[in-house]
Amino acid sequence: MKKLRVGVVGLGHRGRHMFLLAGDKFEFVVPAAACDLFPHNFYEQQWRCDRSIAEAYPDCVFYENYDEMLEKAALDIVIVETGADVHADFIIKALEKNINVLTDIPVVANLDEADRLWKAAQKSKAMVSVGANPNEQKFTVMLREFYKSGELGKPYYMEAEYIHWSLPRSEEKIKLNENGDWRKLLCPIRYCTHSLGPLLTVLSEDLRRVSCMGTGQHGPREEYDPRVIKDDMSCAQFQTESGVVVRLLRNGRCRAKIGHHNYRVFGTEGYMERIERFEKPVIRYNSQKSDGELHEVGGEFMPPAYAGNPDAIGHGGMDYAMMDKFLRAVQNGDPAPISLREGLAMTLPGIYAEESSKRGGEVITMYYPWDKEWKTKI
Ligand SMILES: NC(=O)c1ccc[n+]([C@@H]2O[C@H](COP(=O)([O-])OP(=O)(O)OC[C@H]3O[C@@H](n4cnc5c(N)ncnc54)[C@H](O)[C@@H]3O)[C@@H](O)[C@H]2O)c1
């Protein structure tokens, strides 16, 4: 099997985890290069790691400059793990050098980036795949099968919520912001990809309209970063051209310690939900095409095809599944497992939703780089 030289940019906790996953679990991966603004993230052991990257991979070369890494490291793949609002230019530069990319999500921070990235991807000989790990989870796999078998019918209403419990000065929160500010600054409705990604896999059209409203801030002033106004809760309603409604609830400040990722999908023939409460996630479904009864199975993240694989680690096995599919696609010259188009279709609605919220819930029509009406101004 051809060896693949892999580099990573961004050695926050996510970048370290993904790089170690690639280097430790896939024998054909050569962990060749790593880049960060802060050398200690490479040379010293960091949070959630049992060793430093330098110790794990003595032949891996560290770069403080991304352009230099791309120039010198002869990479087949770059994993982009910079903060959630700074991915596009790293992806574009790699694509311009025909280096394959696995990028974390959201893919872009604004419409101009979407435009430039879309054009760069069309020109490049390399492939960009989107690191939307929730698209690999058991719920998404079951939902797609339920849809393909006809048991769901045509979905006409869907909803998702991603509620992240937060305490202002918790150890976890301080560590999560160890290197960058994106968690403090990004408007939560923009972090919509974990929620919309799985739902979009059973829609044959893009989300076209959005209205989003926020609650304002209800905590003591010292809990909020003065650089940005982030609502405690934001609720967006999207609609497709044919009329399918999708509701998304996201939070900034939150005191509900209940469970993160919830989804409900209503179809003309059946229903499926993943409800996560108090660390006991369940998936339930019923269909008129079968016995009509409500069935319940465990809602753990582990994709069924990887259950029992001891290497399948990271967010309950989703990270391994995503990495495995991506690396094998590069090996075989196959298309991206999660395409840039899918990545933009789950990212841009958050950008439009934030703008709608700023305009007090005004309904905004959303376009994408593949639409003839596409423009980079909202
Ligand atoms: N899919 C998931 O389950 C999941 C979970 C957590 C985070 N994420 C994503 O992972 C990504 C990284 O998150 P994080 O929490 O590790 O972020 P972070 O801010 O802690 O780390 C980002 C790193 O990028 C580095 N960086 C920034 N600009 C750079 C530059 N010009 N050159 C080199 N390095 C640069 C920073 O120094 C920092 O170490 C984000 O996109 C986030 O959305 C995904």
The ligand as an ORCA input file, in Angstrom:
! r2SCAN-3c Opt
* xyz 0 1
  N     -15.517     17.785     14.703
  C     -15.345     17.801     16.019
  O     -15.794     16.921     16.731
  C     -14.575     18.921     16.602
  C     -14.355     19.030     17.979
  C     -13.581     20.097     18.447
  C     -13.058     21.022     17.549
  N     -13.327     20.867     16.228
  C     -12.751     21.780     15.238
  O     -11.355     21.631     15.303
  C     -10.720     22.826     14.925
  C      -9.668     23.186     15.951
  O     -10.266     23.356     17.209
  P      -9.370     23.558     18.532
  O     -10.316     23.659     19.657
  O      -8.296     22.563     18.574
  O      -8.801     25.027     18.215
  P      -7.634     25.851     18.929
  O      -7.952     27.276     18.700
  O      -7.397     25.365     20.316
  O      -6.355     25.426     18.071
  C      -6.110     25.962     16.810
  C      -4.610     25.972     16.607
  O      -4.326     26.541     15.336
  C      -3.146     27.303     15.457
  N      -3.061     28.301     14.395
  C      -3.852     29.379     14.200
  N      -3.418     30.094     13.151
  C      -2.321     29.452     12.670
  C      -1.408     29.722     11.608
  N      -1.531     30.808     10.843
  N      -0.415     28.863     11.408
  C      -0.250     27.790     12.178
  N      -1.085     27.476     13.226
  C      -2.100     28.311     13.455
  C      -3.247     27.941     16.836
  O      -1.988     28.335     17.332
  C      -3.859     26.817     17.647
  O      -2.892     26.015     18.303
  C     -11.845     23.846     14.783
  O     -12.127     23.993     13.424
  C     -13.031     23.226     15.450
  O     -14.249     23.568     14.843
  C     -14.049     19.844     15.747
*
